[in-house]
Amino acid sequence: MKSNRQTETKKAQCTRCGECCAAAAPSLQKVDLPLFFDHVIDGTQLYTVRQGELVWDNVNDELDFTKNELIKFRDHESGNGCLLYDGHEKACSIYTDRPSQCRAFTCWNDEKFKDVFSGPKASREDIIKDPSLLQLISAHETKCSYRAISRHVKQIPELGEVAVQAILKILQYDQDIRQLTHEKLNIDPQELDFLFGRSLMETIHMFGLTVKQAADGSFLLTTEGEGC
């Protein structure tokens, strides 16, 4: 008797099931930079995963801290996969110009995808040429690095409120620089996650913390599961 493995028909071509697009959005390699400069995509469709951020590694199927920044496409607001994927049409809105990772990915063999993914990644410095914006990004990286936050979190048992206030100061700076960039430079709010990475209000949970903003604009920092 033949085993199920022997009788199983092996998939060898795309059937447009949409599972890959619905699972996760791609990140940009350096070879994808023309998509930005030719205005196929723009900063409102992207966000930056900053160095030291805790993310799910789809290649190794595990949580890991990023060693280098990544530029990724946003997910749908529903959380169901890539922003560019139309689930009703089962098609990518920029299919003919899709990023290299998407071109390389096949669900029946991931070797080509791994080769592409291991190549040089696109960064904000590859895309942004405005010196003023680059200065703001550099200042934000210095003040709001995940390494600095991690250091303060580890100091909470020893320093208590002093360490908590240091974290809150970083959170406030992150919020202030986003508002300043939007108001003074007329930057689309949707582009801020590309310029500065996701808000620390959103990513602080990677340290087991949650933050709430009071009506007066101040922040309250708690451990996850702790009441206000």
KOLFI-732985 format. One record per atom (N, C-alpha, C): residue in one letter; x, y, z. Coordinates in steps of 0.2 Angstrom, whole numbers, padded with zeros to 4 digits, always signed. Example, Ala and Ser with C-alpha at 12.3 -4.5 7.8 and 13.67 -1.06 7.14 Angstrom:
2
a+0066-0028+0039a+0062-0022+0039a+0066-0016+0039s+0064-0011+0035s+0068-0005+0036s+0064+0000+0039
***
This chain:
228
m+0004-0006+0000m+0000+0000+0000m+0004+0006+0000k+0003+0011-0004k+0006+0017-0004k+0005+0022+0001s+0010+0025+0004s+0008+0030+0010s+0005+0036+0007n+0002+0040+0012n-0001+0046+0010n+0004+0051+0006r+0010+0051+0009r+0015+0055+0006r+0017+0053-0001q+0016+0047-0003q+0018+0045-0010q+0012+0046-0014t+0006+0046-0012t+0000+0047-0016t-0002+0055-0016e+0001+0059-0012e+0000+0066-0012e+0002+0069-0018t-0002+0074-0021t+0000+0078-0026t+0004+0084-0024k+0010+0084-0026k+0014+0090-0023k+0013+0096-0027k+0012+0101-0024k+0011+0108-0027k+0017+0110-0030a+0016+0113-0036a+0022+0115-0040a+0021+0121-0044q+0015+0125-0043q+0014+0131-0046q+0009+0135-0041c+0009+0141-0042c+0005+0146-0039c-0003+0145-0041t-0007+0144-0036t-0014+0143-0037t-0018+0149-0035r-0014+0155-0033r-0017+0161-0031r-0022+0160-0025c-0020+0156-0021c-0024+0155-0015c-0024+0161-0010g-0018+0165-0010g-0017+0171-0006g-0015+0170+0001e-0013+0163+0002e-0011+0162+0009e-0004+0166+0011c+0000+0166+0006c+0007+0169+0008c+0006+0177+0009c+0001+0180+0005c+0000+0187+0006c-0004+0189+0012a-0008+0184+0014a-0013+0185+0020a-0009+0184+0026a-0003+0180+0025a+0000+0178+0031a+0005+0184+0034a+0008+0187+0030a+0013+0192+0032a+0015+0197+0026a+0017+0203+0027a+0019+0208+0022a+0027+0207+0022p+0029+0209+0016p+0036+0208+0014p+0040+0214+0017s+0047+0213+0018s+0051+0219+0019s+0055+0220+0012l+0058+0226+0012l+0061+0228+0006l+0069+0227+0006q+0071+0224+0001q+0078+0223-0001q+0081+0230-0004k+0087+0230-0005k+0090+0236-0008k+0088+0236-0016v+0087+0230-0018v+0085+0230-0026v+0078+0232-0027d+0074+0233-0021d+0068+0236-0022d+0067+0243-0022l+0073+0247-0021l+0073+0254-0020l+0069+0258-0026p+0070+0255-0032p+0067+0259-0038p+0059+0259-0037l+0056+0255-0033l+0049+0255-0032l+0047+0261-0028f+0052+0264-0024f+0050+0270-0020f+0052+0276-0025f+0058+0276-0028f+0060+0282-0032f+0055+0283-0038d+0052+0277-0041d+0048+0278-0046d+0041+0279-0044h+0040+0280-0038h+0033+0281-0035h+0028+0276-0036v+0030+0270-0036v+0026+0264-0036v+0023+0263-0029i+0027+0264-0024i+0025+0264-0017i+0028+0271-0013d+0025+0272-0007d+0027+0278-0004d+0028+0276+0004g+0030+0281+0008g+0031+0280+0015g+0025+0279+0019t+0019+0281+0016t+0013+0279+0020t+0011+0272+0020q+0014+0268+0015q+0012+0261+0015q+0018+0257+0019l+0022+0260+0022l+0028+0257+0025l+0029+0258+0032y+0032+0254+0036y+0034+0256+0043y+0041+0253+0044t+0045+0256+0049t+0052+0253+0050t+0052+0249+0056v+0055+0243+0056v+0057+0239+0062v+0064+0241+0064r+0064+0244+0069r+0071+0247+0071r+0075+0242+0075q+0081+0243+0075q+0086+0239+0078q+0085+0238+0085g+0085+0231+0087g+0083+0229+0094g+0076+0228+0095e+0072+0229+0090e+0064+0228+0091e+0063+0220+0091l+0058+0218+0095l+0057+0211+0095l+0051+0209+0090v+0053+0205+0085v+0048+0203+0080v+0048+0196+0079w+0043+0194+0075w+0042+0187+0073w+0047+0186+0067d+0051+0181+0067d+0056+0179+0062d+0052+0174+0058n+0049+0176+0052n+0046+0171+0048n+0051+0165+0045v+0057+0167+0044v+0062+0162+0041v+0063+0157+0046n+0065+0159+0052n+0067+0154+0057n+0061+0152+0062d+0055+0155+0060d+0049+0153+0064d+0050+0154+0072e+0052+0160+0074e+0053+0162+0081e+0054+0169+0082l+0053+0171+0088l+0053+0178+0090l+0061+0180+0091d+0063+0185+0088d+0070+0187+0089d+0070+0195+0089f+0076+0197+0091f+0077+0205+0091f+0081+0206+0085t+0079+0211+0081t+0082+0213+0075t+0089+0216+0076k+0093+0213+0072k+0100+0216+0072k+0101+0222+0068n+0097+0222+0063n+0097+0228+0058n+0090+0230+0057e+0089+0237+0055e+0082+0239+0054e+0080+0236+0047l+0073+0235+0047l+0069+0233+0041l+0064+0238+0039i+0063+0238+0033i+0058+0242+0030i+0052+0238+0028k+0046+0238+0031k+0041+0233+0029k+0035+0236+0027f+0031+0233+0023f+0024+0235+0021f+0020+0234+0027r+0015+0239+0027r+0010+0239+0033r+0006+0233+0032d+0003+0230+0037d-0003+0225+0036d-0009+0229+0035h-0014+0225+0033h-0021+0228+0033h-0023+0230+0040e-0028+0235+0041e-0030+0237+0047e-0033+0231+0051s-0036+0226+0047s-0039+0220+0050s-0034+0215+0053g-0027+0217+0051g-0022+0212+0053g-0021+0206+0049n-0025+0206+0043n-0025+0200+0039n-0020+0201+0033g-0013+0201+0034g-0009+0201+0029g-0007+0208+0026c-0004+0208+0020c-0001+0213+0017c-0006+0219+0015l-0004+0225+0016l-0009+0230+0014l-0010+0230+0007l-0006+0228+0003l-0007+0228-0005l-0011+0222-0007y-0013+0218-0003y-0016+0212-0005y-0024+0213-0005d-0027+0212-0011d-0034+0212-0011d-0037+0205-0010g-0040+0204-0005g-0043+0197-0003g-0049+0195-0008h-0053+0200-0010h-0058+0199-0014h-0056+0197-0021e-0051+0201-0024e-0049+0199-0030e-0043+0194-0030k-0041+0192-0024k-0035+0187-0024k-0029+0190-0028a-0028+0196-0027a-0022+0199-0031a-0019+0204-0028c-0012+0205-0029c-0008+0211-0027c-0010+0217-0031s-0010+0223-0028s-0012+0229-0032s-0006+0231-0036i+0000+0229-0034i+0006+0231-0038i+0010+0225-0041y+0006+0220-0043y+0009+0213-0044y+0014+0213-0049t+0014+0217-0054t+0019+0217-0059t+0025+0221-0057d+0025+0225-0051d+0030+0228-0048d+0032+0226-0041r+0029+0220-0040r+0030+0217-0033r+0037+0217-0030p+0038+0217-0024p+0045+0217-0021p+0048+0210-0023s+0055+0210-0022s+0059+0204-0024s+0057+0198-0019q+0056+0199-0013q+0054+0194-0009q+0048+0190-0011c+0043+0194-0013c+0037+0191-0016c+0038+0188-0022r+0042+0190-0027r+0044+0187-0033r+0047+0180-0032a+0051+0180-0026a+0055+0174-0025a+0051+0169-0021f+0046+0171-0017f+0042+0166-0013f+0038+0161-0017t+0039+0155-0015t+0034+0150-0017t+0033+0145-0011c+0027+0143-0010c+0025+0140-0004c+0027+0133-0004w+0029+0130-0010w+0032+0123-0010w+0039+0123-0010n+0043+0128-0010n+0050+0128-0010n+0053+0135-0008d+0056+0136-0002d+0058+0142+0001d+0065+0144+0000e+0069+0140-0004e+0076+0141-0005e+0077+0148-0008k+0074+0149-0014k+0075+0155-0017k+0073+0161-0013f+0068+0161-0009f+0066+0166-0005f+0071+0167+0000k+0074+0162+0003k+0079+0163+0008k+0085+0166+0005d+0087+0165-0001d+0093+0168-0004d+0091+0175-0005v+0085+0177-0007v+0084+0184-0008v+0084+0188-0001f+0081+0185+0004f+0080+0188+0011f+0087+0189+0014s+0092+0185+0012s+0098+0185+0015s+0102+0191+0012g+0100+0194+0007g+0103+0199+0003g+0103+0206+0007p+0106+0211+0004p+0106+0218+0008p+0099+0221+0008k+0097+0223+0014k+0091+0226+0016k+0091+0233+0015a+0085+0236+0013a+0084+0243+0012a+0084+0246+0019s+0086+0252+0019s+0086+0256+0026s+0083+0263+0024r+0081+0266+0030r+0079+0273+0029r+0084+0278+0025e+0090+0277+0027e+0095+0281+0024e+0096+0280+0016d+0094+0274+0014d+0093+0273+0007d+0088+0277+0003i+0083+0278+0007i+0077+0281+0004i+0076+0289+0005i+0077+0291+0011i+0076+0298+0013i+0083+0302+0012k+0082+0307+0008k+0087+0312+0006k+0087+0319+0009d+0082+0320+0013d+0081+0327+0016d+0085+0327+0022p+0090+0331+0022p+0095+0332+0028p+0091+0333+0035s+0086+0337+0035s+0082+0339+0041s+0079+0332+0044l+0076+0328+0039l+0072+0322+0041l+0078+0317+0044l+0083+0317+0041l+0089+0312+0043l+0091+0314+0050q+0092+0321+0051q+0094+0323+0058q+0089+0321+0063l+0082+0322+0062l+0077+0320+0066l+0077+0313+0068i+0078+0309+0063i+0078+0302+0063i+0084+0300+0068s+0090+0303+0066s+0096+0302+0070s+0095+0303+0078a+0092+0309+0079a+0090+0311+0086a+0086+0306+0089h+0081+0304+0086h+0076+0299+0088h+0079+0293+0090e+0084+0290+0086e+0087+0284+0087e+0092+0285+0093t+0095+0290+0094t+0099+0291+0100t+0095+0292+0106k+0089+0295+0106k+0085+0296+0112k+0081+0290+0114c+0079+0287+0109c+0073+0282+0109c+0076+0275+0107s+0082+0273+0108s+0084+0267+0106s+0082+0261+0111y+0080+0255+0108y+0078+0250+0112y+0083+0247+0117r+0089+0249+0116r+0095+0247+0120r+0094+0251+0127a+0093+0258+0126a+0092+0262+0132a+0086+0260+0136i+0080+0259+0132i+0074+0257+0136i+0075+0250+0140s+0079+0245+0137s+0080+0239+0140s+0084+0240+0146r+0089+0245+0146r+0093+0246+0152r+0089+0249+0157h+0085+0254+0156h+0081+0256+0161h+0076+0251+0164v+0073+0247+0160v+0068+0242+0162v+0072+0237+0167k+0078+0235+0166k+0082+0231+0170k+0084+0235+0177q+0083+0241+0177q+0085+0245+0183q+0079+0246+0187i+0073+0245+0185i+0067+0246+0189i+0067+0243+0196p+0069+0236+0196p+0069+0233+0203p+0074+0237+0208e+0079+0240+0205e+0084+0243+0210e+0083+0250+0211l+0081+0254+0205l+0080+0261+0206l+0073+0263+0206g+0068+0259+0205g+0061+0260+0206g+0059+0266+0201e+0056+0271+0204e+0053+0277+0201e+0058+0281+0197v+0064+0281+0198v+0069+0284+0194v+0070+0281+0187a+0070+0274+0187a+0070+0271+0181a+0064+0272+0177v+0058+0271+0181v+0051+0272+0177v+0051+0279+0174q+0053+0284+0178q+0053+0291+0175q+0057+0292+0169a+0063+0288+0169a+0068+0288+0163a+0064+0285+0157i+0060+0280+0158i+0057+0277+0152i+0051+0281+0150l+0047+0284+0154l+0042+0289+0153l+0045+0295+0149k+0051+0297+0150k+0054+0303+0147k+0055+0301+0140i+0057+0295+0139i+0059+0292+0132i+0052+0292+0128l+0047+0289+0131l+0040+0289+0128l+0038+0296+0126q+0039+0300+0130q+0036+0307+0129q+0040+0310+0123y+0047+0309+0123y+0051+0311+0117y+0048+0308+0110d+0047+0302+0111d+0044+0298+0105d+0038+0302+0102q+0033+0303+0107q+0027+0306+0105q+0028+0313+0102d+0033+0317+0106d+0034+0324+0104d+0037+0325+0097i+0042+0321+0095i+0045+0321+0089i+0041+0320+0083r+0036+0315+0084r+0031+0313+0079r+0026+0319+0078q+0024+0322+0083q+0019+0328+0083q+0023+0334+0079l+0029+0335+0081l+0033+0341+0079l+0034+0340+0071t+0036+0333+0069t+0037+0332+0062t+0031+0333+0058h+0025+0331+0061h+0019+0332+0057h+0017+0339+0056e+0018+0343+0062e+0015+0350+0062e+0020+0354+0058k+0026+0354+0060k+0031+0359+0057k+0033+0357+0050l+0034+0350+0048l+0036+0349+0041l+0030+0346+0037n+0024+0346+0039n+0018+0344+0036n+0019+0337+0033i+0021+0333+0037i+0022+0326+0035i+0016+0322+0037d+0013+0318+0032d+0007+0314+0033d+0008+0310+0039p+0003+0310+0044p+0004+0305+0050p+0005+0298+0048q+0002+0296+0042q+0003+0289+0040q+0010+0287+0039e+0015+0292+0038e+0022+0291+0036e+0026+0291+0042l+0024+0293+0048l+0028+0293+0054l+0031+0287+0056d+0027+0281+0055d+0030+0275+0057d+0035+0272+0052f+0035+0275+0046f+0041+0274+0042f+0047+0278+0044l+0046+0284+0046l+0052+0288+0048l+0055+0286+0055f+0050+0285+0060f+0053+0284+0067f+0051+0277+0069g+0049+0272+0065g+0047+0266+0068g+0040+0266+0071r+0038+0261+0073r+0031+0261+0076r+0032+0264+0083s+0026+0267+0085s+0026+0271+0091s+0028+0267+0097l+0032+0270+0102l+0034+0266+0108l+0028+0264+0112m+0023+0268+0111m+0016+0266+0115m+0014+0259+0113e+0016+0258+0106e+0013+0251+0104e+0018+0246+0105t+0025+0247+0105t+0030+0242+0105t+0033+0241+0112i+0031+0245+0117i+0033+0244+0124i+0031+0238+0127h+0026+0234+0124h+0024+0228+0127h+0029+0223+0127m+0034+0224+0122m+0040+0219+0122m+0044+0218+0128f+0043+0223+0132f+0047+0223+0139f+0042+0221+0144g+0036+0219+0143g+0031+0217+0148g+0028+0223+0151l+0028+0228+0148l+0025+0234+0150l+0019+0237+0146t+0015+0240+0149t+0009+0244+0145t+0010+0251+0147v+0007+0256+0143v+0007+0263+0144v+0000+0266+0142k-0002+0270+0146k-0009+0273+0145k-0007+0281+0145q-0011+0285+0141q-0010+0292+0141q-0016+0295+0145a-0015+0299+0150a-0020+0302+0153a-0023+0308+0149a-0028+0311+0151a-0031+0317+0148a-0027+0323+0147d-0022+0324+0152d-0018+0329+0153d-0012+0328+0148g-0011+0322+0145g-0006+0321+0141g+0000+0317+0144s+0000+0316+0151s+0005+0312+0155s+0004+0305+0153f+0009+0301+0155f+0009+0294+0154f+0009+0290+0160l+0006+0284+0160l+0006+0280+0166l+0008+0273+0164l+0014+0271+0167l+0017+0265+0165l+0015+0259+0170t+0013+0253+0167t+0012+0248+0172t+0014+0241+0169t+0015+0236+0173t+0017+0230+0170t+0010+0227+0167e+0011+0222+0162e+0005+0220+0158e+0001+0216+0163g-0006+0217+0162g-0010+0214+0167g-0012+0217+0173e-0008+0222+0175e-0009+0226+0181e-0014+0232+0179g-0018+0233+0184g-0023+0238+0183g-0020+0245+0184c-0024+0250+0182c-0022+0257+0182c-0022+0260+0189
***
